[in-house]
Amino acid sequence: MVIAVLLALTTPAGDCKPIDPGASFDNPEPLQRAGDGLWIGGLAFTPADIGSAQAVNDTTGEQWVLDLRFTPAGRTKFIEAQRCGVGHPMEISVDRVVVSRPVLNEKIAGDQARVSANWQNRAEVEAMARRITGS
């Protein structure tokens, strides 16, 4: 009973929505809570949560991805951001603009995440990495 109460207090209402198969993911409006800076799964991440953020070329060599490494506090927050579970989106936004809406196939337990959004411009991803880390 205590666990249910804690979950109810820590899970923002409306953030855990099932995927509508017919929904467009081109909509730049956030589905989950978002604000200035980096937001993942409806939770705000500060530069103190991010150990590093950098633009890297994906495995095909055709597009750029954002490679994030979390600090211990950021890793804990990243695990909480996955609270909606497998089969739900874990929306990623920067400054209130949706960057990616991956649907979790499985929970991610490590201290690193790779965000892909079909970026073809390295400078755009590098600017986002600087914004996220505050540098």
SULCORRA-V573623 format. One record per helix or strand of 2 or more residues. SS is the DSSP state (2 for helix, 1 for strand). FROM is the first residue (numbers start at 1). TO is the last residue. If there is no record, write none. Layout:
# SULCORRA-V573623
ss = [SS:SS]
from = [FROM:FROM]
to = [TO:TO]
This chain:
# SULCORRA-V573623
ss = [2:1:1:2:1:1:2:1:1:1:2]
from = [2:38:43:47:50:64:72:88:97:112:122]
to = [10:40:45:49:57:70:81:94:103:119:133]
